[in-house]
């Protein structure tokens, strides 16, 4: 029996390696895009849905090396290019000096070292404006493509959606350069990872790119896939989750792999399971689930408040749009409601509410700027809260008028009576408005 730590098995904050769930359809699309010369890739979906894990697993089959640039708000085109260039140092300086790289063109090596030396001097002696000018004149997207192509790297842009719009336009032009350079380097790729809808943000900038960029949406995990995470963990750690407990965890996770991993990790820690159990299988139960949910809520509480503050912030208008939409959505089970169902419920609160406002604000509430509180499931055609723990917060904050019995019944259909009671007790105590 292989001994693994619980942190190898349940990985809420890192990519899944030991406990990886195969998603055949999405993996097939990624593999097709990776093997098509010139095809650039945009992978998008909700935070925590497993985009990075899927991509990294696919890359293992096609690439020995990749460069990952973590995009942040305020980052410029120049800083992204510089980041990729700097991360090539191990290949062009260390590997070449150790004579472990063969077949690299001499002029490519010389160009890399020359630009590297110039940038080092610039960093030491001159200001940022001069550095930016040097990047524009020496380190062009074409040269970066040559360096990446010769090293047989793919370039991953994590959190592409956080970039400012003007910088996204420039980055989309790099994709065009990489497409053209695929004649020389058939495996040259940019892979942009981002939140919901970022695929369309890329291709809308240039119609020529529409058929040369593969937009791949990583959808929410099904209950079966989430149960797979739990069941794999059982086998790897020699533990046992009762069936009703597994279903509660899967329902609570609401399609997000990261939430499922987090709850399972906390359950194991509360039981004192830190590595694979030798001998008789250890069973976990309701007591550990209680403690795990309390921990999860405690860790998320400040984040929840911050997200709702973002969502509710708007200019003075006739309608409190986000409040109306969220209170309407909270009237439905945690798996959500269709657009028409939501519209009818909002109109019950304000019969003069414009349909166009619902469309606009539903889109906004899916964005990171508004806390990404709401998600849309293309399979069911339903809008729902990104995590079920938002529902009792809405009930507490806006004093829902439903009877207690009705509230409990509707929500517990999805996340279970036990989880609902714990969530309401904890969040209403923290956020109840007197």
RADALIN-V811290 format. One record per residue. N is the residue number from 0. RES is the residue in one small letter. SS is DSSP state (h for helix, s for strand, l for the rest). OMEGA is omega in radians with two decimals (NA if undefined). D_CENTER is the distance of its C-alpha to the mean C-alpha in whole Angstrom. Layout:
n = {N:N}
res = {RES:RES}
ss = {SS:SS}
omega = {OMEGA:OMEGA}
d_center = {D_CENTER:D_CENTER}
//
This chain:
n = {0:1:2:3:4:5:6:7:8:9:10:11:12:13:14:15:16:17:18:19:20:21:22:23:24:25:26:27:28:29:30:31:32:33:34:35:36:37:38:39:40:41:42:43:44:45:46:47:48:49:50:51:52:53:54:55:56:57:58:59:60:61:62:63:64:65:66:67:68:69:70:71:72:73:74:75:76:77:78:79:80:81:82:83:84:85:86:87:88:89:90:91:92:93:94:95:96:97:98:99:100:101:102:103:104:105:106:107:108:109:110:111:112:113:114:115:116:117:118:119:120:121:122:123:124:125:126:127:128:129:130:131:132:133:134:135:136:137:138:139:140:141:142:143:144:145:146:147:148:149:150:151:152:153:154:155:156:157:158:159:160:161:162:163:164:165:166:167:168:169:170:171:172:173:174:175:176:177:178:179:180:181:182:183:184:185:186:187:188:189:190:191:192:193:194:195:196:197:198:199:200:201:202:203:204:205:206:207:208:209:210:211:212:213:214:215:216:217:218:219:220:221:222:223:224:225:226:227:228:229:230:231:232:233:234:235:236:237:238:239:240:241:242:243:244:245:246:247:248:249:250:251:252:253:254:255:256:257:258:259:260:261:262:263:264:265:266:267:268:269:270:271:272:273:274:275:276:277:278:279:280:281:282:283:284:285:286:287:288:289:290:291:292:293:294:295:296:297:298:299:300:301:302:303:304:305:306:307:308:309:310:311:312:313:314:315:316:317:318:319:320:321:322:323:324:325:326:327:328:329:330:331:332:333:334:335:336:337:338:339:340:341:342:343:344:345:346:347:348:349:350:351:352:353:354:355:356:357:358:359:360:361:362:363:364:365:366:367:368:369:370:371:372:373:374:375:376:377:378:379:380:381:382:383:384:385:386:387:388:389:390:391:392:393:394:395:396:397:398:399:400:401:402:403:404:405:406:407:408:409:410:411:412:413:414:415:416:417:418:419:420:421:422:423:424:425:426:427:428:429:430:431:432:433}
res = {x:x:x:x:x:x:x:x:x:x:x:x:x:x:x:x:x:x:x:x:x:x:x:x:x:x:x:x:x:x:x:x:x:x:x:x:x:x:x:x:x:x:x:x:x:x:x:x:x:x:x:x:x:x:x:x:x:x:x:x:x:x:x:x:x:x:x:x:x:x:x:x:x:x:x:x:x:x:x:x:x:x:x:x:x:x:x:x:x:x:x:x:x:x:x:x:x:x:x:x:x:x:x:x:x:x:x:x:x:x:x:x:x:x:x:x:x:x:x:x:x:x:x:x:x:x:x:x:x:x:x:x:x:x:x:x:x:x:x:x:x:x:x:x:x:x:x:x:x:x:x:x:x:x:x:x:x:x:x:x:x:x:x:x:x:x:x:x:x:x:x:x:x:x:x:x:x:x:x:x:x:x:x:x:x:x:x:x:x:x:x:x:x:x:x:x:x:x:x:x:x:x:x:x:x:x:x:x:x:x:x:x:x:x:x:x:x:x:x:x:x:x:x:x:x:x:x:x:x:x:x:x:x:x:x:x:x:x:x:x:x:x:x:x:x:x:x:x:x:x:x:x:x:x:x:x:x:x:x:x:x:x:x:x:x:x:x:x:x:x:x:x:x:x:x:x:x:x:x:x:x:x:x:x:x:x:x:x:x:x:x:x:x:x:x:x:x:x:x:x:x:x:x:x:x:x:x:x:x:x:x:x:x:x:x:x:x:x:x:x:x:x:x:x:x:x:x:x:x:x:x:x:x:x:x:x:x:x:x:x:x:x:x:x:x:x:x:x:x:x:x:x:x:x:x:x:x:x:x:x:x:x:x:x:x:x:x:x:x:x:x:x:x:x:x:x:x:x:x:x:x:x:x:x:x:x:x:x:x:x:x:x:x:x:x:x:x:x:x:x:x:x:x:x:x:x:x:x:x:x:x:x:x:x:x:x:x:x:x:x:x:x:x:x:x:x:x:x:x:x:x:x:x:x}
ss = {l:l:l:l:s:h:h:h:h:l:l:l:l:l:l:l:l:l:l:l:l:l:l:h:h:h:h:h:h:h:h:h:h:h:h:l:l:l:l:s:s:s:s:s:l:l:l:l:l:l:h:h:h:h:h:h:h:h:h:h:h:h:l:l:s:s:s:s:s:s:l:l:l:l:l:l:h:h:h:h:h:h:h:h:h:h:l:l:h:h:h:h:h:h:h:h:h:l:l:l:l:l:l:l:l:h:h:h:h:h:h:h:h:h:h:h:h:h:h:h:h:h:h:h:h:l:l:h:h:h:h:h:h:h:h:h:h:l:l:l:h:h:h:h:h:h:h:h:h:h:h:l:s:s:s:s:s:s:l:h:h:h:l:l:h:h:h:h:h:h:h:h:h:h:h:h:h:h:h:h:h:l:l:l:l:l:l:l:s:s:s:s:s:s:l:l:l:h:h:h:h:h:h:l:l:l:h:h:h:l:l:l:s:s:s:s:s:l:l:l:l:l:h:h:h:h:h:h:h:h:h:h:h:h:h:h:h:l:s:s:s:l:h:h:h:h:h:h:h:h:h:h:h:l:l:l:h:h:h:h:h:h:h:h:h:h:h:h:h:h:h:l:l:l:s:l:l:l:l:l:l:s:s:s:l:h:h:h:h:h:h:h:h:h:h:h:h:h:h:h:h:h:h:h:h:h:h:h:h:h:h:h:l:l:l:l:l:l:l:l:h:h:h:h:h:h:h:h:h:l:l:l:l:l:l:l:s:l:h:h:h:h:h:h:h:h:h:h:h:l:l:l:l:l:h:h:h:h:h:h:h:h:h:h:l:l:l:h:h:h:l:l:l:s:s:s:s:l:l:l:l:s:s:s:s:l:l:l:h:h:h:h:h:h:h:h:h:h:l:l:l:l:l:h:h:h:h:h:h:h:h:h:h:h:h:l:h:h:h:h:h:h:h:h:h:h:h:h:h:h:h:l:l:l}
omega = {3.07:3.12:3.11:3.01:3.11:-3.12:2.99:-2.99:3.14:-2.94:-3.09:-3.03:-3.14:-3.11:3.14:3.09:-3.13:-3.08:-3.08:3.13:3.12:3.07:-2.87:-3.07:-3.12:3.11:3.12:3.12:3.12:-3.14:3.13:-3.14:-3.13:-3.08:3.12:-3.12:3.10:-3.09:3.05:-2.92:2.98:3.11:-3.06:-3.12:-3.08:3.06:3.12:-3.08:3.07:-3.11:-3.07:-3.14:3.12:-3.10:-3.07:3.09:3.12:-3.10:-3.14:-3.08:-2.97:-3.06:3.02:-3.04:2.98:3.05:-3.13:3.04:3.13:-3.10:3.12:3.11:-3.13:3.12:-3.12:3.05:-3.10:-3.11:3.09:3.11:3.13:3.14:3.12:-3.14:-3.12:-3.09:3.06:-3.05:-3.11:-3.10:-3.00:-3.14:-3.06:-3.06:-3.13:-3.14:3.11:3.08:3.11:-3.11:3.14:3.01:3.11:-3.12:-3.08:-3.11:3.10:3.10:-3.11:3.13:-3.13:-3.10:-3.14:3.13:3.13:-3.13:3.13:-3.14:3.12:3.10:-3.13:-3.14:-3.07:-2.92:-2.96:-3.08:-3.04:-3.14:3.10:3.11:3.13:-3.13:3.12:3.11:-3.11:-3.04:-3.05:-3.09:-3.12:3.04:3.12:3.14:3.11:3.10:3.09:-3.12:3.13:-3.12:3.12:3.12:-3.13:3.07:2.79:-3.05:-3.12:3.06:3.13:3.09:3.14:-3.08:-3.11:-3.13:3.06:-3.06:-3.10:3.13:3.07:3.12:-3.14:-3.12:3.10:3.09:3.06:3.11:3.11:3.10:-3.13:3.07:-3.12:-3.11:-3.13:3.04:3.13:-3.08:-2.99:-3.12:-3.11:-3.06:2.80:3.09:-3.14:3.09:-3.11:-3.10:-3.08:3.04:-3.10:3.07:3.13:3.13:-3.13:-2.99:-3.12:-3.10:-3.06:-3.09:-3.14:-3.06:-2.96:-3.11:-3.09:3.05:3.11:3.11:-3.06:3.11:3.01:-3.05:3.08:3.11:3.04:3.09:3.13:3.14:3.09:3.06:3.10:3.08:-3.12:-3.09:3.03:3.12:3.09:-3.09:-3.07:-3.08:-3.11:3.11:-3.12:3.00:3.04:-3.06:-3.12:3.10:3.13:-3.14:3.09:3.14:-3.14:3.13:3.13:-3.10:3.00:3.05:-3.06:-3.11:-3.08:3.13:3.13:3.11:-3.10:-3.12:3.13:3.11:-3.12:3.10:-3.14:3.14:3.14:3.11:-3.10:3.13:-3.11:3.08:-3.13:-3.12:3.04:3.08:-3.03:3.14:3.14:-3.13:3.03:-3.05:-3.06:-3.14:3.14:3.09:3.10:-3.09:-3.13:3.13:3.08:3.13:-3.12:-3.14:-3.14:-3.13:-3.08:-2.94:-3.14:3.11:3.13:-3.12:3.14:3.14:3.14:3.07:3.09:-3.07:-3.04:3.14:3.08:3.10:3.11:3.12:-3.13:-3.06:2.98:-2.92:-3.06:3.11:3.12:-3.09:-3.08:3.10:3.08:-3.12:3.14:3.11:-3.09:3.02:-3.03:3.08:2.91:-3.06:3.07:3.14:-3.09:3.09:3.12:-3.13:3.13:-3.12:3.08:3.13:3.04:3.11:3.12:-3.05:3.11:-3.07:-3.11:3.13:-3.13:3.11:3.14:3.14:-3.09:-3.02:3.01:3.09:-3.13:-3.10:3.03:-3.08:3.12:3.12:3.13:3.05:-3.14:-3.08:-3.04:3.08:3.13:3.13:-3.08:-3.11:-3.10:-3.08:-3.07:2.96:3.09:3.04:-3.11:3.09:-3.12:-3.12:3.08:-3.05:3.12:3.06:3.09:3.13:-3.13:-3.01:-3.03:3.00:3.11:-3.06:-3.14:3.05:3.14:-3.11:-3.13:-3.14:-3.10:-3.09:-3.06:-3.08:-3.08:3.04:-3.05:-3.00:3.06:-3.10:-3.10:-3.12:-3.12:-3.10:3.14:-3.10:-3.11:3.14:-3.06:-3.03:3.11:3.10:-3.09:-2.97:-3.11:3.11:-3.10:NA}
d_center = {33:30:30:26:25:22:20:20:19:17:14:12:11:11:11:13:17:19:18:16:16:17:16:19:18:15:16:19:18:16:19:22:20:20:24:25:26:25:22:19:16:13:10:8:6:5:3:5:6:7:6:7:10:11:12:13:16:17:17:20:22:23:22:24:22:19:18:15:15:12:13:14:16:19:19:21:22:24:22:20:23:24:21:21:25:25:23:26:28:28:29:31:33:33:33:36:38:38:39:36:35:37:37:36:38:40:39:35:36:38:36:33:36:37:34:33:36:37:33:34:38:36:34:37:39:38:35:32:33:35:32:31:34:34:30:32:35:34:30:30:27:29:30:27:26:30:29:25:27:30:28:26:23:20:18:14:12:9:8:11:10:12:15:18:19:22:20:18:22:23:20:20:24:23:22:25:27:25:26:29:29:28:32:32:29:28:25:24:20:18:14:12:8:7:6:9:12:12:13:16:16:17:20:22:23:25:27:28:24:23:25:23:20:18:15:13:11:9:11:11:13:16:19:20:17:16:20:20:17:20:23:22:22:25:27:25:27:30:29:29:27:29:28:28:26:23:23:23:20:18:19:18:14:14:12:9:10:9:12:14:14:15:18:19:19:21:23:24:25:27:29:30:28:27:27:29:32:35:38:37:34:33:32:29:30:30:31:28:25:27:26:23:22:24:22:18:20:22:19:17:20:20:16:17:20:18:16:19:21:19:19:23:24:26:29:32:32:34:31:29:26:23:25:27:24:22:26:26:23:24:27:25:24:21:20:21:23:24:24:28:28:26:28:31:30:30:33:35:34:35:37:37:33:32:30:28:27:25:23:23:21:19:17:17:16:13:12:11:15:16:13:11:14:14:12:15:15:17:19:21:21:20:18:17:16:12:14:18:18:18:21:24:23:24:27:28:27:29:32:31:35:34:36:35:35:34:31:30:31:29:26:27:27:23:22:26:29:28:25:26:29:27:24:27:29:27:25:28:30:28:27:30:32:36}
//
